Amino acid sequence: MKIGVTLHYDEYLPNNFKWCTDNGIFTCQLSVGTDKLTDETADHINELCRANKMEITALVGCWSGPGEWNFTAGPLTLGIVPAAYRFNRMRELMACARFAPKVQVRDVCTHMGFIPENPCDALYGEVVAAIRYLAHYYKDFGLRLNMETGQETPIVLLRVINDVGTGNLGINFDPANFLMYGKANPIDAVKMLGPYINGVHAKDGEYPTNGAELGKEKPLGEGRVGIQSFVQAIKDVGYKGAITIEREISGEQQKIDMLAAKALLEKLL
């Protein structure tokens, strides 16, 4: 398995690509803002990838508008679940589908939002219909659309995949998110979602300690994921793709933690 990192397309990307290759990292998941999905951006990204021998394993599907990463405002603002933002965000995710082939990417991942757990909830049916529309659109471009884990339990994700039924809807598996949202033990979740895992994050975290805020993200190996058992679990289900280190802080400490995570994963792999 290749080891990569999450990166964002901005003025720092050339330096970040060079930092990656200088440290033996040659894959990434790349987020591109909704206002940057242009031919000029694609040409620039392709040029940087060639110069740095970098492979983009997934495009992170961004969407605009408010986004509160917590348990109170999160259900009202995240992903395509909130009806107020759904149409515009679907259009933005469709733009990602048109952009991905231009940068030689097959997978797009995104947070769909707090999908209702009750399949009889009318909102559940609306969201499934929206995801099905997107998945069919992605299929026309030969792409896989991957739901990033976090806001849903494993059984909700499995149910959505089955109910959408397009064959190209999968999972970008973030083990820490299952903990930080209080949704599942990530090792058990691997066993449930194994056939549909198309991408994996290496991230660590803790369970929530109150009903309003997510649990804390931690450096890899310092949270409750159990990274050794997690790596073995994804091996056991046959996953052979990249493991992408995500550390959601900024500054020099982010790079220090990413390099420490890389060293840890190299020992486990």
C-alpha atoms as an extended CHARMM CRD file, in Angstrom:
* protein
*
       269  EXT
         1         1  MET       CA              0.0000000000        0.0000000000        0.0000000000  PROA      1               0.0000000000
         2         2  LYS       CA              1.2340000000        3.4770000000       -0.8740000000  PROA      2               0.0000000000
         3         3  ILE       CA              1.3300000000        6.1740000000        1.8070000000  PROA      3               0.0000000000
         4         4  GLY       CA              0.0000000000        9.6280000000        0.9410000000  PROA      4               0.0000000000
         5         5  VAL       CA             -1.2510000000       12.8470000000        2.5250000000  PROA      5               0.0000000000
         6         6  THR       CA             -4.2120000000       15.1890000000        2.1190000000  PROA      6               0.0000000000
         7         7  LEU       CA             -3.4410000000       18.4620000000        0.3200000000  PROA      7               0.0000000000
         8         8  HSD       CA             -5.3570000000       21.5210000000       -0.8960000000  PROA      8               0.0000000000
         9         9  TYR       CA             -4.9840000000       23.3320000000       -4.1870000000  PROA      9               0.0000000000
        10        10  ASP       CA             -3.7070000000       26.8250000000       -3.3550000000  PROA      10              0.0000000000
        11        11  GLU       CA             -0.6090000000       28.9750000000       -3.8220000000  PROA      11              0.0000000000
        12        12  TYR       CA              1.3270000000       26.6920000000       -1.4710000000  PROA      12              0.0000000000
        13        13  LEU       CA              0.7330000000       23.5010000000       -3.4740000000  PROA      13              0.0000000000
        14        14  PRO       CA              4.0460000000       23.6440000000       -5.4490000000  PROA      14              0.0000000000
        15        15  ASN       CA              6.0030000000       23.8320000000       -2.1890000000  PROA      15              0.0000000000
        16        16  ASN       CA              3.8210000000       21.1810000000       -0.5650000000  PROA      16              0.0000000000
        17        17  PHE       CA              4.3170000000       18.8130000000       -3.4990000000  PROA      17              0.0000000000
        18        18  LYS       CA              8.0810000000       19.3310000000       -3.2390000000  PROA      18              0.0000000000
        19        19  TRP       CA              7.9470000000       18.7080000000        0.5200000000  PROA      19              0.0000000000
        20        20  CYS       CA              6.0990000000       15.4560000000       -0.1720000000  PROA      20              0.0000000000
        21        21  THR       CA              8.5660000000       14.1440000000       -2.7310000000  PROA      21              0.0000000000
        22        22  ASP       CA             11.5450000000       15.2560000000       -0.6240000000  PROA      22              0.0000000000
        23        23  ASN       CA             10.1210000000       13.0490000000        2.1320000000  PROA      23              0.0000000000
        24        24  GLY       CA              9.2780000000       10.0590000000       -0.0510000000  PROA      24              0.0000000000
        25        25  ILE       CA              5.5420000000       10.7250000000       -0.3680000000  PROA      25              0.0000000000
        26        26  PHE       CA              4.1900000000       10.3120000000       -3.8830000000  PROA      26              0.0000000000
        27        27  THR       CA              0.4000000000       10.1110000000       -3.4940000000  PROA      27              0.0000000000
        28        28  CYS       CA             -2.2110000000       12.5030000000       -2.1730000000  PROA      28              0.0000000000
        29        29  GLN       CA             -5.8950000000       13.2120000000       -1.9370000000  PROA      29              0.0000000000
        30        30  LEU       CA             -6.3670000000       16.7180000000       -3.3080000000  PROA      30              0.0000000000
        31        31  SER       CA             -9.1620000000       19.1600000000       -2.4940000000  PROA      31              0.0000000000
        32        32  VAL       CA             -9.9170000000       21.8690000000       -5.0560000000  PROA      32              0.0000000000
        33        33  GLY       CA            -12.2290000000       24.7740000000       -4.2770000000  PROA      33              0.0000000000
        34        34  THR       CA            -15.4560000000       25.0160000000       -6.2190000000  PROA      34              0.0000000000
        35        35  ASP       CA            -14.2290000000       28.2340000000       -7.8650000000  PROA      35              0.0000000000
        36        36  LYS       CA            -11.0430000000       26.5480000000       -9.1330000000  PROA      36              0.0000000000
        37        37  LEU       CA            -12.5290000000       23.7030000000      -11.1840000000  PROA      37              0.0000000000
        38        38  THR       CA            -11.2010000000       25.0890000000      -14.4740000000  PROA      38              0.0000000000
        39        39  ASP       CA             -9.0920000000       23.8630000000      -17.3730000000  PROA      39              0.0000000000
        40        40  GLU       CA             -6.3230000000       26.2080000000      -16.2420000000  PROA      40              0.0000000000
        41        41  THR       CA             -6.3090000000       24.6250000000      -12.7870000000  PROA      41              0.0000000000
        42        42  ALA       CA             -6.2290000000       21.1390000000      -14.3200000000  PROA      42              0.0000000000
        43        43  ASP       CA             -3.2600000000       22.0670000000      -16.5230000000  PROA      43              0.0000000000
        44        44  HSD       CA             -1.4170000000       23.4800000000      -13.5140000000  PROA      44              0.0000000000
        45        45  ILE       CA             -2.0960000000       20.4030000000      -11.3880000000  PROA      45              0.0000000000
        46        46  ASN       CA             -0.9780000000       18.0550000000      -14.1710000000  PROA      46              0.0000000000
        47        47  GLU       CA              2.2340000000       20.0330000000      -14.6180000000  PROA      47              0.0000000000
        48        48  LEU       CA              2.9700000000       19.8780000000      -10.8890000000  PROA      48              0.0000000000
        49        49  CYS       CA              2.2260000000       16.1460000000      -10.7580000000  PROA      49              0.0000000000
        50        50  ARG       CA              4.5920000000       15.4270000000      -13.6370000000  PROA      50              0.0000000000
        51        51  ALA       CA              7.3610000000       17.5380000000      -12.1040000000  PROA      51              0.0000000000
        52        52  ASN       CA              7.0250000000       15.8550000000       -8.7040000000  PROA      52              0.0000000000
        53        53  LYS       CA              6.0050000000       12.3350000000       -9.7930000000  PROA      53              0.0000000000
        54        54  MET       CA              2.8810000000       12.7560000000       -7.7080000000  PROA      54              0.0000000000
        55        55  GLU       CA             -0.2620000000       10.6280000000       -8.0700000000  PROA      55              0.0000000000
        56        56  ILE       CA             -3.6290000000       12.0090000000       -7.0080000000  PROA      56              0.0000000000
        57        57  THR       CA             -5.5510000000        9.0350000000       -5.6460000000  PROA      57              0.0000000000
        58        58  ALA       CA             -8.7860000000       10.9520000000       -5.0410000000  PROA      58              0.0000000000
        59        59  LEU       CA            -10.2720000000       14.3680000000       -5.6020000000  PROA      59              0.0000000000
        60        60  VAL       CA            -12.0050000000       15.7350000000       -2.5070000000  PROA      60              0.0000000000
        61        61  GLY       CA            -15.4010000000       16.9890000000       -3.6120000000  PROA      61              0.0000000000
        62        62  CYS       CA            -15.8210000000       20.4230000000       -2.0360000000  PROA      62              0.0000000000
        63        63  TRP       CA            -19.1010000000       22.2740000000       -1.6440000000  PROA      63              0.0000000000
        64        64  SER       CA            -19.8180000000       25.8740000000       -0.7340000000  PROA      64              0.0000000000
        65        65  GLY       CA            -21.9730000000       27.4800000000        1.9090000000  PROA      65              0.0000000000
        66        66  PRO       CA            -22.0100000000       27.1330000000        5.6930000000  PROA      66              0.0000000000
        67        67  GLY       CA            -20.5760000000       24.1140000000        7.4120000000  PROA      67              0.0000000000
        68        68  GLU       CA            -20.5850000000       23.5870000000       11.1640000000  PROA      68              0.0000000000
        69        69  TRP       CA            -18.6110000000       20.5060000000       12.1980000000  PROA      69              0.0000000000
        70        70  ASN       CA            -20.5040000000       19.7010000000       15.3640000000  PROA      70              0.0000000000
        71        71  PHE       CA            -23.6300000000       17.8810000000       16.5490000000  PROA      71              0.0000000000
        72        72  THR       CA            -25.8930000000       20.9170000000       16.8550000000  PROA      72              0.0000000000
        73        73  ALA       CA            -25.6210000000       22.9290000000       13.6280000000  PROA      73              0.0000000000
        74        74  GLY       CA            -23.9300000000       20.1630000000       11.6480000000  PROA      74              0.0000000000
        75        75  PRO       CA            -27.1480000000       18.3660000000       10.6160000000  PROA      75              0.0000000000
        76        76  LEU       CA            -28.4830000000       21.6920000000        9.2840000000  PROA      76              0.0000000000
        77        77  THR       CA            -25.3910000000       22.7320000000        7.3160000000  PROA      77              0.0000000000
        78        78  LEU       CA            -23.2550000000       19.7880000000        6.1630000000  PROA      78              0.0000000000
        79        79  GLY       CA            -23.3070000000       18.0730000000        2.7840000000  PROA      79              0.0000000000
        80        80  ILE       CA            -26.3440000000       17.5440000000        0.5950000000  PROA      80              0.0000000000
        81        81  VAL       CA            -28.6660000000       16.4940000000        3.4050000000  PROA      81              0.0000000000
        82        82  PRO       CA            -29.9490000000       20.0330000000        4.1840000000  PROA      82              0.0000000000
        83        83  ALA       CA            -32.5530000000       20.8470000000        1.5360000000  PROA      83              0.0000000000
        84        84  ALA       CA            -31.6030000000       24.5430000000        1.5480000000  PROA      84              0.0000000000
        85        85  TYR       CA            -28.1620000000       23.7990000000        0.0910000000  PROA      85              0.0000000000
        86        86  ARG       CA            -28.7490000000       20.5100000000       -1.7140000000  PROA      86              0.0000000000
        87        87  PHE       CA            -29.3560000000       21.7010000000       -5.2780000000  PROA      87              0.0000000000
        88        88  ASN       CA            -26.3340000000       24.0040000000       -5.4160000000  PROA      88              0.0000000000
        89        89  ARG       CA            -24.0520000000       21.4570000000       -3.7760000000  PROA      89              0.0000000000
        90        90  MET       CA            -25.1720000000       18.7520000000       -6.1740000000  PROA      90              0.0000000000
        91        91  ARG       CA            -24.2280000000       21.0550000000       -9.0420000000  PROA      91              0.0000000000
        92        92  GLU       CA            -20.8050000000       21.6100000000       -7.4300000000  PROA      92              0.0000000000
        93        93  LEU       CA            -20.2540000000       17.8740000000       -7.0080000000  PROA      93              0.0000000000
        94        94  MET       CA            -21.2370000000       17.3680000000      -10.6480000000  PROA      94              0.0000000000
        95        95  ALA       CA            -18.5890000000       19.9490000000      -11.5700000000  PROA      95              0.0000000000
        96        96  CYS       CA            -16.0880000000       17.8230000000       -9.6180000000  PROA      96              0.0000000000
        97        97  ALA       CA            -17.0780000000       14.8450000000      -11.7840000000  PROA      97              0.0000000000
        98        98  ARG       CA            -16.3220000000       16.8330000000      -14.9280000000  PROA      98              0.0000000000
        99        99  PHE       CA            -13.0110000000       18.0180000000      -13.4720000000  PROA      99              0.0000000000
       100       100  ALA       CA            -11.6750000000       14.7050000000      -12.1180000000  PROA      100             0.0000000000
       101       101  PRO       CA            -10.8540000000       13.0780000000      -15.4990000000  PROA      101             0.0000000000
       102       102  LYS       CA             -8.8730000000       16.1820000000      -16.4660000000  PROA      102             0.0000000000
       103       103  VAL       CA             -6.4260000000       15.4110000000      -13.6540000000  PROA      103             0.0000000000
       104       104  GLN       CA             -6.4400000000       11.6180000000      -14.2560000000  PROA      104             0.0000000000
       105       105  VAL       CA             -8.4560000000       10.8410000000      -11.1360000000  PROA      105             0.0000000000
       106       106  ARG       CA            -10.9990000000        8.0220000000      -10.8570000000  PROA      106             0.0000000000
       107       107  ASP       CA            -12.2740000000        8.5980000000       -7.3060000000  PROA      107             0.0000000000
       108       108  VAL       CA            -14.0660000000       11.5570000000       -5.7550000000  PROA      108             0.0000000000
       109       109  CYS       CA            -14.8400000000       11.6030000000       -2.0410000000  PROA      109             0.0000000000
       110       110  THR       CA            -17.0600000000       13.9310000000       -0.0410000000  PROA      110             0.0000000000
       111       111  HSD       CA            -19.0880000000       14.2100000000        3.1460000000  PROA      111             0.0000000000
       112       112  MET       CA            -22.7780000000       13.7410000000        2.3340000000  PROA      112             0.0000000000
       113       113  GLY       CA            -23.9260000000       15.0490000000        5.7120000000  PROA      113             0.0000000000
       114       114  PHE       CA            -25.9680000000       13.5840000000        8.5700000000  PROA      114             0.0000000000
       115       115  ILE       CA            -27.9950000000       11.0370000000        6.5850000000  PROA      115             0.0000000000
       116       116  PRO       CA            -31.0110000000        9.9660000000        8.6850000000  PROA      116             0.0000000000
       117       117  GLU       CA            -30.6930000000        6.5900000000       10.3380000000  PROA      117             0.0000000000
       118       118  ASN       CA            -34.3950000000        5.8400000000        9.9750000000  PROA      118             0.0000000000
       119       119  PRO       CA            -35.0370000000        4.5930000000        6.4040000000  PROA      119             0.0000000000
       120       120  CYS       CA            -38.7210000000        5.5290000000        6.8320000000  PROA      120             0.0000000000
       121       121  ASP       CA            -37.8040000000        9.1820000000        7.3620000000  PROA      121             0.0000000000
       122       122  ALA       CA            -38.8740000000       11.1640000000        4.2820000000  PROA      122             0.0000000000
       123       123  LEU       CA            -35.5340000000       12.9860000000        4.3340000000  PROA      123             0.0000000000
       124       124  TYR       CA            -33.7240000000        9.6610000000        3.9720000000  PROA      124             0.0000000000
       125       125  GLY       CA            -35.5310000000        8.9700000000        0.6970000000  PROA      125             0.0000000000
       126       126  GLU       CA            -34.7400000000       12.4530000000       -0.5970000000  PROA      126             0.0000000000
       127       127  VAL       CA            -31.0350000000       12.0860000000        0.1540000000  PROA      127             0.0000000000
       128       128  VAL       CA            -30.8350000000        8.6290000000       -1.4060000000  PROA      128             0.0000000000
       129       129  ALA       CA            -32.4970000000        9.9650000000       -4.5510000000  PROA      129             0.0000000000
       130       130  ALA       CA            -29.9800000000       12.8210000000       -4.6760000000  PROA      130             0.0000000000
       131       131  ILE       CA            -27.0100000000       10.4900000000       -4.1790000000  PROA      131             0.0000000000
       132       132  ARG       CA            -28.3700000000        8.1200000000       -6.8230000000  PROA      132             0.0000000000
       133       133  TYR       CA            -28.5950000000       10.9980000000       -9.3030000000  PROA      133             0.0000000000
       134       134  LEU       CA            -24.9980000000       11.9760000000       -8.5410000000  PROA      134             0.0000000000
       135       135  ALA       CA            -23.7510000000        8.3910000000       -8.7240000000  PROA      135             0.0000000000
       136       136  HSD       CA            -25.3410000000        7.9030000000      -12.1590000000  PROA      136             0.0000000000
       137       137  TYR       CA            -23.7470000000       11.1610000000      -13.2900000000  PROA      137             0.0000000000
       138       138  TYR       CA            -20.3550000000       10.0070000000      -12.0180000000  PROA      138             0.0000000000
       139       139  LYS       CA            -20.7800000000        6.6640000000      -13.7250000000  PROA      139             0.0000000000
       140       140  ASP       CA            -21.0630000000        8.4260000000      -17.0770000000  PROA      140             0.0000000000
       141       141  PHE       CA            -17.5100000000        9.7100000000      -16.4830000000  PROA      141             0.0000000000
       142       142  GLY       CA            -16.2010000000        6.3180000000      -15.3430000000  PROA      142             0.0000000000
       143       143  LEU       CA            -15.8340000000        7.5690000000      -11.7700000000  PROA      143             0.0000000000
       144       144  ARG       CA            -16.4610000000        6.2040000000       -8.3090000000  PROA      144             0.0000000000
       145       145  LEU       CA            -18.2400000000        8.4570000000       -5.8080000000  PROA      145             0.0000000000
       146       146  ASN       CA            -17.0860000000        7.7460000000       -2.2610000000  PROA      146             0.0000000000
       147       147  MET       CA            -18.8800000000        8.8240000000        0.9020000000  PROA      147             0.0000000000
       148       148  GLU       CA            -16.4040000000        9.9030000000        3.5710000000  PROA      148             0.0000000000
       149       149  THR       CA            -17.2100000000        8.3370000000        6.9100000000  PROA      149             0.0000000000
       150       150  GLY       CA            -18.1420000000       10.3810000000        9.9340000000  PROA      150             0.0000000000
       151       151  GLN       CA            -21.7120000000       11.5200000000       10.3130000000  PROA      151             0.0000000000
       152       152  GLU       CA            -23.2990000000        8.0940000000        9.7750000000  PROA      152             0.0000000000
       153       153  THR       CA            -23.1760000000        4.6950000000       11.4040000000  PROA      153             0.0000000000
       154       154  PRO       CA            -21.7290000000        1.8730000000        9.2650000000  PROA      154             0.0000000000
       155       155  ILE       CA            -25.1790000000        0.3400000000        8.7440000000  PROA      155             0.0000000000
       156       156  VAL       CA            -26.5440000000        3.6360000000        7.3980000000  PROA      156             0.0000000000
       157       157  LEU       CA            -23.6830000000        3.8080000000        4.8750000000  PROA      157             0.0000000000
       158       158  LEU       CA            -24.2470000000        0.1810000000        3.9090000000  PROA      158             0.0000000000
       159       159  ARG       CA            -27.9860000000        0.7910000000        3.5140000000  PROA      159             0.0000000000
       160       160  VAL       CA            -27.4060000000        3.8410000000        1.3010000000  PROA      160             0.0000000000
       161       161  ILE       CA            -25.0060000000        1.9190000000       -0.9500000000  PROA      161             0.0000000000
       162       162  ASN       CA            -27.5490000000       -0.8720000000       -1.3250000000  PROA      162             0.0000000000
       163       163  ASP       CA            -30.4810000000        1.4960000000       -1.8740000000  PROA      163             0.0000000000
       164       164  VAL       CA            -28.6290000000        3.6450000000       -4.4270000000  PROA      164             0.0000000000
       165       165  GLY       CA            -27.6450000000        0.5030000000       -6.3170000000  PROA      165             0.0000000000
       166       166  THR       CA            -25.4700000000        2.0360000000       -9.0460000000  PROA      166             0.0000000000
       167       167  GLY       CA            -22.3780000000       -0.0700000000       -8.3710000000  PROA      167             0.0000000000
       168       168  ASN       CA            -20.0040000000        2.9110000000       -8.2280000000  PROA      168             0.0000000000
       169       169  LEU       CA            -20.8960000000        4.2920000000       -4.7930000000  PROA      169             0.0000000000
       170       170  GLY       CA            -18.2940000000        3.4560000000       -2.1780000000  PROA      170             0.0000000000
       171       171  ILE       CA            -16.5220000000        4.5510000000        0.9840000000  PROA      171             0.0000000000
       172       172  ASN       CA            -13.6030000000        6.7930000000        1.8170000000  PROA      172             0.0000000000
       173       173  PHE       CA            -12.8730000000        5.2650000000        5.2090000000  PROA      173             0.0000000000
       174       174  ASP       CA            -11.7120000000        7.6150000000        7.9570000000  PROA      174             0.0000000000
       175       175  PRO       CA            -11.3160000000        5.5500000000       11.1420000000  PROA      175             0.0000000000
       176       176  ALA       CA            -10.9540000000        8.5500000000       13.4450000000  PROA      176             0.0000000000
       177       177  ASN       CA            -14.2170000000       10.0570000000       12.2380000000  PROA      177             0.0000000000
       178       178  PHE       CA            -16.1730000000        7.0170000000       13.4150000000  PROA      178             0.0000000000
       179       179  LEU       CA            -14.7820000000        7.7070000000       16.8860000000  PROA      179             0.0000000000
       180       180  MET       CA            -14.9670000000       11.5090000000       16.8300000000  PROA      180             0.0000000000
       181       181  TYR       CA            -18.6400000000       11.4050000000       15.8010000000  PROA      181             0.0000000000
       182       182  GLY       CA            -19.3640000000        8.5980000000       18.2670000000  PROA      182             0.0000000000
       183       183  LYS       CA            -20.7320000000        6.3310000000       15.5350000000  PROA      183             0.0000000000
       184       184  ALA       CA            -18.7350000000        3.0920000000       15.6710000000  PROA      184             0.0000000000
       185       185  ASN       CA            -15.6090000000        1.2120000000       16.5600000000  PROA      185             0.0000000000
       186       186  PRO       CA            -13.5910000000        1.6050000000       13.3340000000  PROA      186             0.0000000000
       187       187  ILE       CA            -12.1890000000       -1.9230000000       13.3890000000  PROA      187             0.0000000000
       188       188  ASP       CA            -15.6890000000       -3.3840000000       13.4270000000  PROA      188             0.0000000000
       189       189  ALA       CA            -16.7870000000       -0.9010000000       10.7570000000  PROA      189             0.0000000000
       190       190  VAL       CA            -14.0670000000       -2.1670000000        8.4020000000  PROA      190             0.0000000000
       191       191  LYS       CA            -15.5800000000       -5.6440000000        8.5670000000  PROA      191             0.0000000000
       192       192  MET       CA            -19.0320000000       -4.2700000000        7.6770000000  PROA      192             0.0000000000
       193       193  LEU       CA            -17.9330000000       -1.9820000000        4.8480000000  PROA      193             0.0000000000
       194       194  GLY       CA            -14.8920000000       -3.8530000000        3.5100000000  PROA      194             0.0000000000
       195       195  PRO       CA            -16.0590000000       -4.5520000000       -0.0760000000  PROA      195             0.0000000000
       196       196  TYR       CA            -16.9220000000       -0.8940000000       -0.6110000000  PROA      196             0.0000000000
       197       197  ILE       CA            -13.7610000000        0.7460000000        0.7470000000  PROA      197             0.0000000000
       198       198  ASN       CA            -12.1050000000        2.6490000000       -2.0980000000  PROA      198             0.0000000000
       199       199  GLY       CA             -9.9670000000        5.0140000000       -0.0120000000  PROA      199             0.0000000000
       200       200  VAL       CA             -8.5340000000        5.0970000000        3.5060000000  PROA      200             0.0000000000
       201       201  HSD       CA             -7.4270000000        7.9030000000        5.8140000000  PROA      201             0.0000000000
       202       202  ALA       CA             -4.7770000000        7.4280000000        8.4670000000  PROA      202             0.0000000000
       203       203  LYS       CA             -6.1090000000        9.6050000000       11.2680000000  PROA      203             0.0000000000
       204       204  ASP       CA             -6.6140000000        9.1520000000       14.9870000000  PROA      204             0.0000000000
       205       205  GLY       CA             -9.0060000000       10.5680000000       17.5290000000  PROA      205             0.0000000000
       206       206  GLU       CA            -11.1500000000       10.1750000000       20.6170000000  PROA      206             0.0000000000
       207       207  TYR       CA            -14.8410000000        9.6380000000       21.3390000000  PROA      207             0.0000000000
       208       208  PRO       CA            -16.9390000000       12.7580000000       22.1180000000  PROA      208             0.0000000000
       209       209  THR       CA            -17.2120000000       13.8440000000       25.7150000000  PROA      209             0.0000000000
       210       210  ASN       CA            -20.4070000000       15.8880000000       25.3600000000  PROA      210             0.0000000000
       211       211  GLY       CA            -23.4680000000       16.1140000000       23.1390000000  PROA      211             0.0000000000
       212       212  ALA       CA            -22.4410000000       19.1990000000       21.1940000000  PROA      212             0.0000000000
       213       213  GLU       CA            -18.8420000000       18.7910000000       20.0700000000  PROA      213             0.0000000000
       214       214  LEU       CA            -16.9350000000       16.1290000000       18.1500000000  PROA      214             0.0000000000
       215       215  GLY       CA            -14.2620000000       14.1330000000       19.8780000000  PROA      215             0.0000000000
       216       216  LYS       CA            -10.7000000000       15.4120000000       19.5910000000  PROA      216             0.0000000000
       217       217  GLU       CA             -8.4470000000       14.5390000000       16.6920000000  PROA      217             0.0000000000
       218       218  LYS       CA             -5.0600000000       13.1880000000       17.8010000000  PROA      218             0.0000000000
       219       219  PRO       CA             -1.6920000000       12.4220000000       16.1690000000  PROA      219             0.0000000000
       220       220  LEU       CA             -1.6750000000        8.9520000000       14.6270000000  PROA      220             0.0000000000
       221       221  GLY       CA             -1.0670000000        6.3210000000       17.3000000000  PROA      221             0.0000000000
       222       222  GLU       CA             -2.1380000000        8.5720000000       20.1800000000  PROA      222             0.0000000000
       223       223  GLY       CA             -5.9150000000        8.1130000000       19.9280000000  PROA      223             0.0000000000
       224       224  ARG       CA             -8.3200000000        5.2010000000       20.2420000000  PROA      224             0.0000000000
       225       225  VAL       CA             -8.2760000000        3.9170000000       16.6490000000  PROA      225             0.0000000000
       226       226  GLY       CA             -5.6790000000        1.2360000000       17.3670000000  PROA      226             0.0000000000
       227       227  ILE       CA             -3.6980000000        1.8190000000       14.2060000000  PROA      227             0.0000000000
       228       228  GLN       CA             -1.9430000000       -1.5590000000       14.1860000000  PROA      228             0.0000000000
       229       229  SER       CA             -5.2590000000       -3.4210000000       14.3770000000  PROA      229             0.0000000000
       230       230  PHE       CA             -6.7800000000       -1.0400000000       11.8250000000  PROA      230             0.0000000000
       231       231  VAL       CA             -4.0320000000       -1.6540000000        9.2650000000  PROA      231             0.0000000000
       232       232  GLN       CA             -4.4320000000       -5.3900000000        9.7510000000  PROA      232             0.0000000000
       233       233  ALA       CA             -8.2140000000       -5.0890000000        9.3700000000  PROA      233             0.0000000000
       234       234  ILE       CA             -8.0050000000       -3.2890000000        6.0080000000  PROA      234             0.0000000000
       235       235  LYS       CA             -5.4730000000       -5.8850000000        4.8480000000  PROA      235             0.0000000000
       236       236  ASP       CA             -7.8480000000       -8.6590000000        5.8910000000  PROA      236             0.0000000000
       237       237  VAL       CA            -10.6810000000       -7.2690000000        3.7380000000  PROA      237             0.0000000000
       238       238  GLY       CA             -8.3620000000       -7.0510000000        0.7280000000  PROA      238             0.0000000000
       239       239  TYR       CA             -7.7990000000       -3.3120000000        0.5470000000  PROA      239             0.0000000000
       240       240  LYS       CA             -4.7630000000       -2.5170000000       -1.5710000000  PROA      240             0.0000000000
       241       241  GLY       CA             -5.1430000000        1.2170000000       -2.2610000000  PROA      241             0.0000000000
       242       242  ALA       CA             -3.3490000000        4.1750000000       -0.7430000000  PROA      242             0.0000000000
       243       243  ILE       CA             -3.4050000000        5.0590000000        2.9410000000  PROA      243             0.0000000000
       244       244  THR       CA             -3.6990000000        8.8490000000        3.0990000000  PROA      244             0.0000000000
       245       245  ILE       CA             -2.4940000000       10.6270000000        6.2240000000  PROA      245             0.0000000000
       246       246  GLU       CA             -4.8360000000       13.3790000000        7.3630000000  PROA      246             0.0000000000
       247       247  ARG       CA             -3.8950000000       15.7460000000       10.1900000000  PROA      247             0.0000000000
       248       248  GLU       CA             -6.4170000000       18.5320000000       10.5620000000  PROA      248             0.0000000000
       249       249  ILE       CA             -4.1790000000       21.1960000000       12.0470000000  PROA      249             0.0000000000
       250       250  SER       CA             -1.9930000000       23.7750000000       10.3010000000  PROA      250             0.0000000000
       251       251  GLY       CA              1.5790000000       25.0300000000       10.4880000000  PROA      251             0.0000000000
       252       252  GLU       CA              4.8330000000       23.2100000000       11.0370000000  PROA      252             0.0000000000
       253       253  GLN       CA              3.3590000000       20.8160000000       13.6000000000  PROA      253             0.0000000000
       254       254  GLN       CA              1.1090000000       19.3800000000       10.9060000000  PROA      254             0.0000000000
       255       255  LYS       CA              4.1350000000       18.3330000000        8.8490000000  PROA      255             0.0000000000
       256       256  ILE       CA              5.9120000000       16.9740000000       11.9090000000  PROA      256             0.0000000000
       257       257  ASP       CA              2.8830000000       14.8350000000       12.7750000000  PROA      257             0.0000000000
       258       258  MET       CA              2.4880000000       13.6770000000        9.1640000000  PROA      258             0.0000000000
       259       259  LEU       CA              6.0950000000       12.4950000000        9.0030000000  PROA      259             0.0000000000
       260       260  ALA       CA              5.7010000000       10.6940000000       12.3340000000  PROA      260             0.0000000000
       261       261  ALA       CA              2.5470000000        9.0280000000       10.9630000000  PROA      261             0.0000000000
       262       262  LYS       CA              4.4210000000        7.9950000000        7.8240000000  PROA      262             0.0000000000
       263       263  ALA       CA              7.1870000000        6.3800000000        9.9000000000  PROA      263             0.0000000000
       264       264  LEU       CA              4.6070000000        4.5180000000       11.9800000000  PROA      264             0.0000000000
       265       265  LEU       CA              2.7250000000        3.2560000000        8.9290000000  PROA      265             0.0000000000
       266       266  GLU       CA              5.9390000000        2.1100000000        7.2510000000  PROA      266             0.0000000000
       267       267  LYS       CA              6.6340000000       -0.1170000000       10.2420000000  PROA      267             0.0000000000
       268       268  LEU       CA              3.1230000000       -1.5730000000       10.1530000000  PROA      268             0.0000000000
       269       269  LEU       CA              3.0910000000       -2.1420000000        6.3870000000  PROA      269             0.0000000000
